[in-house]
Amino acid sequence: MSDRVGPGRAEIVSTAVVVLLVALAVFALWPRPSAGPAVADGPAAPSAVAVSDAELAPLRAAAALPACPAPGAPGVGGPLAGVTVACLGAEGAVDLGSVAADGPVLLNLWASWCAPCREELPALAAYAARPGAVPVLLVDVDDDPRAALRTLGELGVALPSALDAGTAVRTALAVPPGLPYSFLARPDGSVARVDPPVPFTGADDVADAVAELS
């Protein structure tokens, strides 16, 4: 009895090897989803935490944030029309649809658990301190406001800050996953996103982004 593999069996083995090699090649070349440039590192974003004004009072005093924008002229439409969120630094609300009624405003969406957000906050503060800078309004999202106030205090960043305790801002602006993101709200109601959403590293970066969208 011969030990040689018959032609039929050899052909089957060869075909199987070819099919396997083709499958491996397809798997290697199959496109993978790329990570966005502004996705925060660490664990997934937590849900927003509701905290009473009484509990926030001492943290607000320590952070000493400037007052939130007061209600201005009625908005003229746009994605933020009718979007009202809480003020982070004090009791009260912020009508995002009217914050840019008198001129453009840079909205920065951030959270205390987002490392790139914390890294760019000083750049935003340095830009806002420049003569002629457009106002900067921080919007804390998907966060615990107690942690947000502590973070701002530790970094020495004193900027007007709002708190989106739900998903109103993310929904209105169709914000992709990840943080931080910045948007320029204009008096005509339009809102433009800073793109690519690379975290700012200095005041000049912020100034350049604002100039490009103004």
C-alpha positions as CSV (number, residue, x, y, z in Angstrom):
1,M,0.0,0.0,0.0
2,S,1.5,3.4,-1.1
3,D,2.0,6.2,1.5
4,R,1.9,8.9,-1.2
5,V,-1.0,11.5,-1.0
6,G,-3.2,11.0,-4.0
7,P,-3.7,13.9,-6.5
8,G,-7.3,14.5,-5.2
9,R,-6.3,14.9,-1.6
10,A,-3.3,17.1,-2.5
11,E,-5.5,19.4,-4.4
12,I,-7.9,19.8,-1.5
13,V,-5.0,20.6,0.9
14,S,-3.6,23.2,-1.5
15,T,-7.0,24.8,-1.9
16,A,-7.5,25.0,1.8
17,V,-4.1,26.7,2.3
18,V,-4.9,29.3,-0.4
19,V,-8.3,30.1,1.1
20,L,-6.7,30.5,4.6
21,L,-4.0,32.8,3.2
22,V,-6.6,34.9,1.4
23,A,-8.7,35.2,4.6
24,L,-5.7,36.3,6.6
25,A,-4.8,39.0,3.9
26,V,-8.4,40.3,3.9
27,F,-8.4,40.5,7.7
28,A,-5.0,42.4,7.7
29,L,-6.2,44.9,5.2
30,W,-9.7,45.5,6.6
31,P,-10.0,49.1,7.7
32,R,-10.2,49.8,11.5
33,P,-12.0,52.8,12.9
34,S,-9.5,55.5,13.8
35,A,-9.5,57.2,17.1
36,G,-10.6,60.8,17.1
37,P,-8.0,63.4,18.0
38,A,-9.9,64.7,20.9
39,V,-11.0,61.6,22.7
40,A,-10.2,61.8,26.4
41,D,-8.0,59.1,27.9
42,G,-8.9,57.0,30.9
43,P,-12.3,55.4,31.6
44,A,-15.4,56.0,29.7
45,A,-17.2,59.3,30.4
46,P,-19.4,59.0,33.4
47,S,-23.0,60.3,33.6
48,A,-23.6,63.8,34.9
49,V,-24.1,64.0,38.7
50,A,-26.9,66.1,40.2
51,V,-25.7,68.1,43.2
52,S,-27.6,70.6,45.3
53,D,-26.8,74.3,45.3
54,A,-26.2,74.1,49.1
55,E,-23.5,71.4,48.6
56,L,-21.9,73.4,45.8
57,A,-21.8,76.7,47.7
58,P,-18.4,76.3,49.5
59,L,-16.8,74.9,46.3
60,R,-18.1,77.8,44.3
61,A,-16.7,80.3,46.9
62,A,-13.3,78.6,46.7
63,A,-13.2,78.6,42.9
64,A,-14.3,82.2,42.7
65,L,-15.5,82.0,39.1
66,P,-16.7,85.1,37.2
67,A,-20.4,85.5,36.8
68,C,-22.1,83.6,34.0
69,P,-23.4,85.6,31.1
70,A,-26.6,87.4,31.9
71,P,-29.6,86.9,29.6
72,G,-29.1,89.1,26.6
73,A,-31.1,90.0,23.6
74,P,-33.3,87.2,22.3
75,G,-31.4,84.7,20.1
76,V,-31.9,84.8,16.4
77,G,-32.2,81.1,15.9
78,G,-29.5,78.6,15.3
79,P,-28.7,75.3,17.0
80,L,-28.5,76.8,20.5
81,A,-31.8,78.7,20.4
82,G,-33.8,77.7,23.5
83,V,-30.9,75.8,25.1
84,T,-30.7,76.8,28.8
85,V,-28.2,75.2,31.2
86,A,-27.2,75.8,34.8
87,C,-24.4,78.2,35.8
88,L,-21.5,76.3,37.4
89,G,-20.0,79.1,39.5
90,A,-23.2,80.4,41.0
91,E,-26.9,79.7,41.3
92,G,-28.9,80.5,38.1
93,A,-29.1,79.6,34.5
94,V,-27.4,80.5,31.2
95,D,-29.3,81.0,28.0
96,L,-26.8,79.7,25.5
97,G,-29.0,80.9,22.6
98,S,-28.3,84.5,23.6
99,V,-24.7,84.5,24.9
100,A,-23.4,85.6,21.5
101,A,-26.0,88.3,20.8
102,D,-23.5,91.1,21.3
103,G,-20.5,89.4,19.7
104,P,-18.9,86.0,19.1
105,V,-18.3,83.7,22.1
106,L,-16.0,80.7,22.3
107,L,-17.7,77.7,24.0
108,N,-15.4,75.1,25.3
109,L,-16.9,71.7,26.3
110,W,-14.9,69.9,28.9
111,A,-15.0,67.7,32.0
112,S,-12.9,67.2,35.0
113,W,-12.2,63.5,34.1
114,C,-10.8,64.5,30.7
115,A,-7.0,64.8,30.8
116,P,-6.7,66.8,27.5
117,C,-9.4,69.2,28.8
118,R,-7.4,69.9,32.0
119,E,-4.3,70.5,29.9
120,E,-5.8,73.1,27.7
121,L,-7.7,75.0,30.3
122,P,-4.7,77.3,31.2
123,A,-4.4,78.1,27.5
124,L,-8.0,79.2,27.3
125,A,-7.5,81.3,30.4
126,A,-4.4,82.9,29.0
127,Y,-6.2,83.7,25.7
128,A,-9.3,85.2,27.5
129,A,-7.0,87.5,29.5
130,R,-5.7,89.1,26.2
131,P,-7.0,92.5,25.2
132,G,-9.6,92.1,22.4
133,A,-10.1,88.4,23.0
134,V,-13.6,87.1,22.5
135,P,-15.3,85.9,25.7
136,V,-14.7,82.3,26.6
137,L,-17.5,80.3,28.3
138,L,-16.7,76.8,29.6
139,V,-19.4,74.2,29.5
140,D,-18.9,71.3,31.9
141,V,-20.6,68.2,30.5
142,D,-21.0,64.5,31.6
143,D,-19.4,65.4,34.9
144,D,-19.7,65.8,38.7
145,P,-19.9,69.6,39.2
146,R,-18.0,69.2,42.5
147,A,-15.0,67.7,40.7
148,A,-15.3,70.4,38.0
149,L,-15.1,73.3,40.6
150,R,-12.2,71.6,42.4
151,T,-10.3,71.2,39.1
152,L,-10.8,74.9,38.1
153,G,-9.7,76.0,41.5
154,E,-6.6,73.8,41.5
155,L,-5.6,75.0,38.1
156,G,-6.3,78.6,38.9
157,V,-8.6,78.9,35.9
158,A,-11.3,81.6,36.5
159,L,-13.5,81.6,33.5
160,P,-17.3,81.9,33.3
161,S,-18.6,78.4,33.4
162,A,-21.9,76.6,32.7
163,L,-23.0,73.1,33.6
164,D,-24.9,70.9,31.2
165,A,-26.4,68.4,33.6
166,G,-28.1,66.5,30.8
167,T,-27.4,66.2,27.1
168,A,-28.9,69.5,25.8
169,V,-25.6,71.0,24.5
170,R,-24.2,67.8,23.1
171,T,-27.5,67.2,21.3
172,A,-27.9,70.7,20.0
173,L,-24.4,70.9,18.6
174,A,-24.2,67.2,17.5
175,V,-21.0,66.8,19.5
176,P,-19.1,63.6,18.6
177,P,-17.9,61.3,21.3
178,G,-14.9,62.5,23.3
179,L,-13.7,65.8,24.7
180,P,-12.6,68.6,24.6
181,Y,-14.5,70.4,21.8
182,S,-14.6,74.1,21.2
183,F,-17.3,76.0,19.2
184,L,-17.5,79.7,18.1
185,A,-21.0,81.0,18.6
186,R,-21.8,84.0,16.4
187,P,-24.3,86.8,16.7
188,D,-26.3,85.5,13.7
189,G,-27.0,82.3,15.6
190,S,-24.6,80.1,13.7
191,V,-22.1,77.9,15.6
192,A,-18.9,76.7,14.1
193,R,-16.7,73.9,15.5
194,V,-13.0,74.2,15.9
195,D,-11.7,71.5,13.5
196,P,-9.6,69.5,13.9
197,P,-10.5,69.3,17.6
198,V,-6.9,69.2,18.8
199,P,-6.5,70.5,22.4
200,F,-5.1,74.0,22.6
201,T,-1.5,74.2,24.0
202,G,-1.2,77.9,24.2
203,A,-3.1,81.2,23.9
204,D,-1.8,81.6,20.3
205,D,-3.6,78.4,19.3
206,V,-6.8,79.7,20.7
207,A,-6.4,83.1,18.9
208,D,-5.7,81.4,15.6
209,A,-8.8,79.2,15.9
210,V,-11.0,82.1,16.7
211,A,-9.6,84.2,13.9
212,E,-10.2,81.4,11.4
213,L,-13.9,81.0,12.4
214,S,-14.7,84.7,12.9
